[in-house]
Amino acid sequence: AKAHPGLPIVLCGASFGCRVLAEVLRTSRERLPPSVRSALICCGYPLNPKGKAEGADPKRARHLLELPAAVDVLLMQGTHDEFNGPRGLEAVRELAKSMAASTEVFEIPGGEHTVPGAKGLRELELSKEQVASIVREKMATFMHHVTRSCDADVDA
């Protein structure tokens, strides 16, 4: 961050890795120079333990809810992700609305927790390559937005 102050720090994780990275940003954001923009891309954030009642592990939501407002977050969730909880993406969207961080929820069509999941893809007649392309494009768009925001901050 000190060597490249004009560039954002974008962390990307999958499943439990998302929780770890959210905790890193929550507890370490103040160590970054104020001019450094930070962002988090979560691929399949495990909001709920598989097969458990919603909210069975409140730490999972807290990792995201306690992120600083200065963090941009992209939650890429499969429409069939078994870790979204009983209410599925509705619960993920509600959580995103409650977060201080700027958060976007992106639905991965037919995706399960290990995106892409074969069952959902067969239902939608999508290939793994098509879903991978959708995911890559969304990640690139998000990172472009974060980078453009850095440019705007420098210009201000």
Secondary structure by P-SEA (a helix, b strand, c coil): ccccccbbbbbbbcaaaaaaaaaaaacccccccccbbbbbbbcccccccccccccccaaaaaaaaaccccbbbbbbccccccccccccaaaaaaaaaacccbbbbbbccccccccccaaaaaaacccaaaaaaaaaaaaaaaaaaaaaaaaaaaac
